[in-house]
Amino acid sequence: MKKLLLVPALALLSAGGLRAENGGGEGGARADKFSVESREFVSANKAYRLKVDYAGTGGAGAARFELMNKAGRRLSLFESRRAPFSVTISGDGRRLFALNGFWSQQVGISDMNVYNAAGKVLARHDVRMVGPAGEDFSSDYSVYALGADPGQGGAIYVFDCATGSLRWSRKFKEKLTGIKLSGDGSRLAAVFSAGKNAFRAVVYDSEGSEAGQTLVRTPNNLTPKRFSAGGEELELWEGKMVYDEKVDYFRDTVIKKRRFLFTPGGVEETGAAD
């Protein structure tokens, strides 16, 4: 059996027994065999692990989900008609965000299922992209944000974890390089490519309206890494690939951490640390 380990990933929790993806889901998803392929997805805090067994390849066929805690105890087991390309698990184990589509040498994501811990489908959304461009949860796991690469430009989707509903979404002509939610989920920071050696950092409010932006010039990569609870203070990290002789491998290395203050009066860079 082919087995792949993918980290981080999507969300779940709750007690077990085998059930169809229903109780509000896709009941009737019954496959005799789920032995074609197996993948594992782990929450960012490594507290939860999801094993997905596939009845087909490349997104064809059904799938079986098994959610486990850090100790390996099964929390739930259920089936789905849709075979996920990837699953992101919230750090509290209560929500799973599964990206569905078809893949071989290329990936095509068409939609997303939002599950609760027991496997009930809370919501489904059209999310079309060729790959992700970042994702994040608020500190209390009440909000989930997904950055997408639709093939041209970028897109952002922000979801309410309690209901699985879409709070807001936006599409852009620029390529998205990273996103970060504030601790309380009320704001989202996004970084876009803005030409050669330049990036545009933007903060959006809870409804997706722009709250402030700044232009950062650097030849290095730039991603948002830390965002204060209320969304006023933001850290953007510059990085580049550096050769490590010890392992004979190029690794992404942080070069500089740049700090910004976003206020109604404007944006101010408050310092940097190498």
Secondary structure as the mmCIF struct_conf table of DSSP 4:
data_model
#
loop_
_struct_conf.conf_type_id
_struct_conf.id
_struct_conf.beg_label_comp_id
_struct_conf.beg_label_asym_id
_struct_conf.beg_label_seq_id
_struct_conf.end_label_comp_id
_struct_conf.end_label_asym_id
_struct_conf.end_label_seq_id
STRN STRN1 LYS A 2 LEU A 6
BEND BEND1 PRO A 8 PRO A 8
STRN STRN2 LEU A 10 LEU A 10
BEND BEND2 GLY A 17 GLY A 17
STRN STRN3 LEU A 18 ALA A 20
BEND BEND3 GLU A 21 GLU A 21
TURN_TY1_P TURN_TY1_P1 ASN A 22 GLY A 25
BEND BEND4 ASP A 32 ASP A 32
BEND BEND5 VAL A 36 VAL A 36
STRN STRN4 GLU A 37 VAL A 42
TURN_TY1_P TURN_TY1_P2 ALA A 44 ASN A 45
BEND BEND6 LYS A 46 ALA A 47
STRN STRN5 TYR A 48 TYR A 54
BEND BEND7 ALA A 55 THR A 57
TURN_TY1_P TURN_TY1_P3 GLY A 58 GLY A 59
BEND BEND8 GLY A 61 GLY A 61
STRN STRN6 ALA A 63 ASN A 69
TURN_TY1_P TURN_TY1_P4 LYS A 70 ALA A 71
STRN STRN7 ARG A 74 SER A 80
BEND BEND9 ARG A 81 ARG A 82
HELX_LH_PP_P HELX_LH_PP_P1 ALA A 83 ALA A 83
STRN STRN8 PRO A 84 ILE A 89
TURN_TY1_P TURN_TY1_P5 GLY A 91 ASP A 92
BEND BEND10 GLY A 93 GLY A 93
STRN STRN9 ARG A 95 TRP A 103
BEND BEND11 SER A 104 GLN A 106
STRN STRN10 VAL A 107 ASN A 116
TURN_TY1_P TURN_TY1_P6 ALA A 117 ALA A 118
BEND BEND12 GLY A 119 GLY A 119
STRN STRN11 VAL A 121 MET A 129
BEND BEND13 VAL A 130 VAL A 130
STRN STRN12 GLY A 131 PHE A 137
TURN_TY1_P TURN_TY1_P7 SER A 139 ASP A 140
BEND BEND14 TYR A 141 SER A 142
STRN STRN13 VAL A 143 ASP A 149
BEND BEND15 GLY A 151 GLY A 153
STRN STRN14 GLY A 154 ASP A 160
TURN_TY1_P TURN_TY1_P8 CYS A 161 THR A 163
STRN STRN15 LEU A 166 PHE A 172
BEND BEND16 LYS A 173 GLU A 174
HELX_LH_PP_P HELX_LH_PP_P2 LYS A 175 LYS A 175
STRN STRN16 LEU A 176 LEU A 181
TURN_TY1_P TURN_TY1_P9 GLY A 183 ASP A 184
BEND BEND17 GLY A 185 SER A 186
STRN STRN17 LEU A 188 SER A 193
BEND BEND18 GLY A 195 GLY A 195
TURN_TY1_P TURN_TY1_P10 LYS A 196 ASN A 197
STRN STRN18 ALA A 198 TYR A 204
TURN_TY1_P TURN_TY1_P11 SER A 206 GLU A 207
BEND BEND19 GLY A 208 GLY A 208
STRN STRN19 GLU A 210 ARG A 217
BEND BEND20 PRO A 219 ASN A 220
STRN STRN20 ASN A 221 PHE A 227
TURN_TY1_P TURN_TY1_P12 ALA A 229 GLY A 230
BEND BEND21 GLY A 231 GLY A 231
STRN STRN21 GLU A 233 ASP A 244
TURN_TY1_P TURN_TY1_P13 GLU A 245 ASP A 248
STRN STRN22 TYR A 249 THR A 263
TURN_TY1_P TURN_TY1_P14 PRO A 264 GLY A 265
STRN STRN23 GLY A 266 ALA A 273
#
